[in-house]
Amino acid sequence: MPVMRASDEWEVELGRQIRSLRLRQDLDQQQLADQAGIALNAVKNLERGKGATLRSLIQVLRVLNRVDWLRALAPPVSISPVQMLKTKGPRQRASPRQPKTKKS
């Protein structure tokens, strides 16, 4: 069974990944902040795992071409087959078969 991470561990890991993406795209923190339309301190806090607003995270992920991360966080909601069965009424019995009649 996988071990659950604490929220602060997720923030640090996410910050590391964002920093790595930024460096791969050869951007400094100020450039990322400018392109994302957020403050430099927001980028610094995000990369250090010290908290950031959801808006800042979204803006940074857009600049870094990682909108797919957002889709993974918020997949379309669908009803599971088990839930569908629970919401259905009781199953109806099929009609009894009618005896075949011979045609003349």
Residue frames as qw, qx, qy, qz and C-alpha x, y, z in Angstrom:
[[0.000, 0.890, 0.456, 0.000, 0.00, 0.00, 0.00],
 [0.417, 0.522, -0.049, 0.742, 1.49, 3.39, -0.96],
 [0.360, -0.442, -0.447, 0.689, 2.39, 5.78, 1.83],
 [0.102, 0.904, 0.374, 0.179, 0.38, 9.00, 1.84],
 [0.445, 0.209, -0.129, 0.861, 2.44, 12.16, 1.59],
 [0.141, -0.672, -0.433, 0.584, 1.77, 15.13, 3.80],
 [0.335, 0.902, 0.273, 0.009, 0.62, 18.34, 2.13],
 [0.140, -0.900, 0.320, 0.261, 3.94, 20.08, 2.74],
 [0.558, -0.233, 0.704, 0.372, 5.79, 17.20, 1.09],
 [0.526, 0.599, 0.564, 0.214, 3.59, 17.56, -2.00],
 [0.109, 0.986, 0.038, -0.119, 4.27, 21.29, -2.07],
 [0.355, -0.683, 0.535, 0.348, 8.04, 20.73, -1.92],
 [0.580, 0.077, 0.739, 0.335, 7.91, 18.07, -4.64],
 [0.409, 0.798, 0.432, 0.096, 5.75, 20.21, -6.88],
 [0.076, -0.955, 0.167, 0.234, 8.12, 23.13, -6.32],
 [0.491, -0.417, 0.651, 0.402, 11.11, 21.00, -7.34],
 [0.546, 0.374, 0.688, 0.299, 9.38, 19.92, -10.52],
 [0.241, 0.940, 0.239, -0.026, 8.37, 23.46, -11.43],
 [0.244, -0.828, 0.378, 0.336, 11.93, 24.67, -10.86],
 [0.553, -0.137, 0.724, 0.388, 13.26, 21.87, -13.04],
 [0.470, 0.653, 0.563, 0.190, 10.80, 22.73, -15.83],
 [0.047, 0.984, 0.018, -0.174, 11.71, 26.41, -15.61],
 [0.358, -0.654, 0.543, 0.386, 15.42, 25.68, -15.88],
 [0.582, 0.159, 0.724, 0.334, 14.89, 23.31, -18.83],
 [0.357, 0.811, 0.423, 0.190, 13.15, 26.15, -20.63],
 [0.526, 0.130, -0.044, 0.839, 16.09, 28.42, -19.79],
 [0.196, -0.796, -0.235, -0.523, 13.97, 30.90, -17.83],
 [0.223, 0.120, -0.614, 0.747, 15.01, 32.71, -14.68],
 [0.075, -0.499, -0.776, 0.378, 12.47, 33.27, -11.93],
 [0.110, 0.506, 0.105, -0.849, 11.81, 36.88, -12.95],
 [0.236, 0.152, -0.642, -0.713, 11.11, 35.90, -16.56],
 [0.205, -0.307, -0.927, -0.070, 8.69, 33.21, -15.42],
 [0.033, -0.542, -0.559, 0.627, 6.95, 35.66, -13.09],
 [0.159, 0.407, -0.186, -0.880, 6.65, 38.25, -15.87],
 [0.270, 0.023, -0.781, -0.563, 5.29, 35.77, -18.40],
 [0.242, -0.389, -0.884, 0.092, 2.85, 34.33, -15.85],
 [0.197, -0.637, -0.193, -0.720, 1.73, 37.79, -14.72],
 [0.722, -0.629, -0.288, 0.030, 2.53, 37.10, -11.08],
 [0.220, -0.912, 0.329, -0.107, 4.99, 38.49, -8.53],
 [0.458, 0.519, -0.697, 0.186, 8.56, 37.22, -8.29],
 [0.285, -0.329, 0.733, -0.523, 7.94, 36.22, -4.67],
 [0.856, 0.101, 0.190, -0.470, 5.04, 34.01, -5.81],
 [0.793, 0.433, -0.428, -0.017, 7.43, 32.06, -8.07],
 [0.163, 0.494, -0.736, 0.433, 10.02, 31.81, -5.30],
 [0.553, -0.197, 0.562, -0.582, 7.43, 30.57, -2.80],
 [0.903, 0.237, -0.044, -0.357, 6.04, 28.10, -5.29],
 [0.676, 0.473, -0.552, 0.125, 9.47, 26.63, -6.05],
 [0.043, 0.398, -0.746, 0.532, 10.36, 26.39, -2.35],
 [0.455, -0.341, -0.819, -0.077, 7.09, 24.66, -1.51],
 [0.123, -0.152, -0.510, 0.838, 6.15, 27.52, 0.78],
 [0.231, 0.642, 0.656, -0.324, 2.66, 27.91, -0.55],
 [0.002, -0.086, 0.388, 0.918, 1.16, 29.85, -3.39],
 [0.576, 0.310, 0.284, -0.702, -2.27, 30.68, -4.63],
 [0.682, 0.299, 0.665, 0.066, -4.07, 28.38, -7.00],
 [0.447, 0.882, 0.077, -0.125, -4.10, 31.22, -9.53],
 [0.070, -0.803, 0.560, 0.192, -0.29, 31.50, -9.37],
 [0.555, -0.159, 0.808, 0.120, 0.10, 27.76, -9.85],
 [0.641, 0.583, 0.499, -0.026, -2.24, 27.78, -12.85],
 [0.294, 0.931, -0.142, -0.160, -0.46, 30.75, -14.46],
 [0.240, -0.648, 0.700, 0.178, 2.97, 29.16, -13.98],
 [0.622, 0.067, 0.776, 0.080, 1.82, 25.81, -15.37],
 [0.580, 0.761, 0.270, -0.105, 0.43, 27.55, -18.44],
 [0.140, 0.889, -0.403, -0.166, 3.74, 29.31, -19.12],
 [0.292, -0.470, 0.828, 0.088, 5.62, 26.03, -18.64],
 [0.591, 0.197, -0.577, -0.528, 3.23, 24.21, -21.01],
 [0.141, 0.017, -0.958, 0.249, 1.99, 21.88, -18.29],
 [0.564, -0.109, 0.015, -0.818, -1.76, 22.40, -18.50],
 [0.710, -0.022, -0.679, -0.184, -1.97, 18.60, -18.58],
 [0.245, 0.014, -0.759, 0.603, -1.10, 18.66, -14.87],
 [0.368, 0.021, 0.269, -0.890, -4.27, 20.64, -14.26],
 [0.723, 0.038, -0.427, -0.543, -6.30, 18.13, -16.23],
 [0.560, 0.022, -0.804, 0.197, -4.86, 15.37, -14.06],
 [0.019, -0.014, -0.612, 0.790, -5.88, 17.27, -10.93],
 [0.469, 0.310, 0.355, -0.747, -9.41, 17.85, -12.15],
 [0.047, 0.040, 0.889, 0.454, -10.48, 15.04, -14.47],
 [0.490, -0.192, -0.320, -0.788, -14.02, 15.11, -15.84],
 [0.427, -0.094, 0.724, -0.534, -16.48, 13.73, -13.34],
 [0.568, 0.027, -0.645, -0.511, -18.28, 10.62, -14.43],
 [0.780, -0.303, 0.287, -0.466, -20.51, 8.13, -12.71],
 [0.077, -0.365, 0.927, 0.047, -18.88, 4.81, -12.02],
 [0.530, -0.082, -0.733, -0.419, -20.63, 1.64, -13.18],
 [0.313, -0.246, -0.826, 0.398, -21.07, 0.62, -9.54],
 [0.115, 0.266, 0.324, -0.901, -22.74, 3.96, -8.75],
 [0.442, 0.062, -0.451, -0.773, -25.04, 3.54, -11.76],
 [0.476, -0.186, -0.855, -0.091, -26.16, 0.17, -10.42],
 [0.177, -0.282, -0.672, 0.662, -26.85, 1.66, -7.01],
 [0.229, 0.268, 0.101, -0.930, -29.04, 4.41, -8.44],
 [0.401, -0.037, -0.704, -0.586, -31.03, 2.08, -10.71],
 [0.732, -0.213, 0.200, -0.616, -34.30, 0.65, -9.54],
 [0.654, -0.173, 0.733, -0.070, -34.73, -3.07, -8.97],
 [0.060, 0.246, -0.790, -0.559, -34.13, -5.19, -12.03],
 [0.743, 0.190, 0.103, -0.634, -37.23, -6.28, -13.88],
 [0.599, -0.038, 0.794, 0.099, -37.74, -9.90, -14.81],
 [0.143, 0.164, -0.659, -0.720, -37.97, -10.69, -18.46],
 [0.741, 0.093, 0.052, -0.663, -41.43, -11.59, -19.72],
 [0.655, -0.087, 0.751, 0.002, -42.06, -15.31, -19.85],
 [0.036, 0.198, -0.735, -0.648, -41.71, -16.75, -23.31],
 [0.717, 0.246, 0.149, -0.635, -44.93, -17.29, -25.18],
 [0.660, 0.006, 0.737, 0.143, -45.37, -20.77, -26.57],
 [0.076, 0.286, -0.585, -0.755, -44.84, -20.89, -30.29],
 [0.682, 0.383, 0.456, -0.424, -47.97, -21.47, -32.27],
 [0.456, 0.049, 0.737, 0.496, -47.93, -23.36, -35.49],
 [0.345, 0.453, -0.122, -0.813, -48.99, -21.42, -38.50],
 [0.679, 0.303, 0.666, -0.059, -51.35, -23.17, -40.87]]
